[in-house]
Structures are given as structure tokens and as C-alpha cells.
């Protein structure tokens, strides 16, 4: 470890200088694993249609996709964590390398169904962090004119869940006009933007999935772990 002058508050033993080689590991060869969540249980759910359209695009681009059906998911804290739907959601989140969140805008916000899914995915389960370092694309559908309330809130949640939220996003206005009777998205600038977003999600996922653990390796957490180790050693009489 080289000298770090003029930084008296720093703990040199746990400092890790950026290492370019760790940002360029041998790439994985399996298909990127993408989980898609949507925020409406209606039979004609435009957020589900958008998620399904996104999954078709992602699979065409080489991804493996799974879509979680939130029907039957209990409200947060209204059931134990081993509830079958909760367990399914958490397992899918752990399986994924990237995610797509697609919510309707309701009363200027994301829906409770969307929020409940995110709330059931904790920041950590023991040593496992179900969302940290995974990529995220956010989308919304609106019944009226174009809005960005839902995607903005999803971005806040993605940051809180320590996800790599890609710059691009999709907001589909007057969604009832944008999907045909079979639930397929019609050709439009909104569809083209959806293609842009899924392309970008694939690129960011391929770029970061093999080094996500290094990208999210933090000085403060290393310092905390070092302190705990010192405490254990002291208790065991090793110091």
C-alpha cells in the first residue's frame, strides 16, 4: 500500500486503490439474466404489456428473461418471508443480473403493487444482497399525457436498492392507444424508445455483471469488517 499523505482520517489498511484489471475480468458466456416486474393486476395491464414487449426485445438481444406475476403477493409485513410468492420474488431477484421495473402512474406516483414488490426485496438477506450491483431499467405507462413521475420515483428506489440504473428510460403516454387488442405494442416513437432502453440495458449488464462485486466494494464496509475482526481477535485473546 503506497503512502497516502495529508489524509489523517483515512485507514490505510482498508484502502483499495482502483484496479483496472478487476474492472475487466474474463467475461461470462451465459445469457444475461433479466427479471421484469410490473405494477398492475388488471386484465389489460399496460405495464404488463410493456414488460412483455421489453422481454421479447431482450430475448432477441440474447437475454434470458423471467417475468414475475405479482398476483397473490401479500402486502409487506402482512405475511412471513417464507410466503410462497415472497420466496419466489426473492429467488428471482437473486437469480437476476439485471431488472426492468414497469409501473403505471397512479395519482402522480407508482402503484402500491409496484412498491410492494420492491419493498419485499430487502437490501440484504444474510450475506446475500439481492439487488446490489445489478443493472436496472425503469419504465412507466400513463393514461394521459406524458409524465415522468413514476420513472423518477423508480430511479430513487433503484438508487436506494444500490442498483446500476441506466440513463435511458421509457414513458408511454396514452398507453391505451399504444397497444393492440393482443397486447402488442404498436409502431411509434414510444416503441422505438423502448428498443433503445432494452439495448442500453443489455450493454450495461454485459459491461458490469462480472465486476459488480468490485464496483460495489466500499471503503466504509471494509473498515467496519476490519473493526469487527479486531474485536473478535481481542475477545479470543489473540491480541
Steps between C-alpha positions, in 0.01 A plus 500: 500500500653831399514798733189719508619833638279773644212257568516452878141372522560218252570141607778396259464129574154486344553742212475336158631705211300455177629201305431501126564128469214425741266704282583283199464138614453205267141546376227252579356312204149422628204711392442812712225422753231767513202518740203715400249642751175677415256693714140420408268199537241612246416255220614764248802613693703737288796482738496120450469543123801733507698252712410215264604708199826582677559129569451415132760759406743386767471139393562604139813680623622182673363518855317244711189663647255423776189705580366497854121490537415707812152350537478346846799687640405614853550852626841557656511378863156338463649153451821317592800514268452131414163574335517325159461819295754688711747212472445484124564873460815492712637198318442669165670816620802301618506312168495817290795702377278786386141608548223698328241681711183601315235695691181684414478854627215520752422824684832638384699208642590136454234248601483324835541170315831619357622634834401183683720290273799725558433513875500121522855490358730595789841660464652188651404145598786381716810532282293524179405837354216433256527827302840660563706547186229377264396714205155656485279653230191697603179546302156647554166508320253785536131534423540865403775725372863407539636517852820397674375481860507120518839451334650770723374319809622167368844655455503607864407146604760349268769717656378405848524132401860569384427410141670632186209687344568566132467859365225429248136438595158445345182699568199404289219759491137410423596136529152385395586627150840332482405131531280291272229255608759224546707718731779559248652845479428690180776662291566851635775719647402346837582154365829626360591641841419164660744337257763760595453429870529122464808532280659720764403266783666209319820697443522616862426149628770344284740777602448475876373156599842338538644784707191609696644367827809714448296804395304481825798424727505792745765647727251559784389138497856367486585724795201371696592137429862564602379645831280195563793269427720691744229471764465124447874449520515702821218295654681178405817622665690514173608860556 
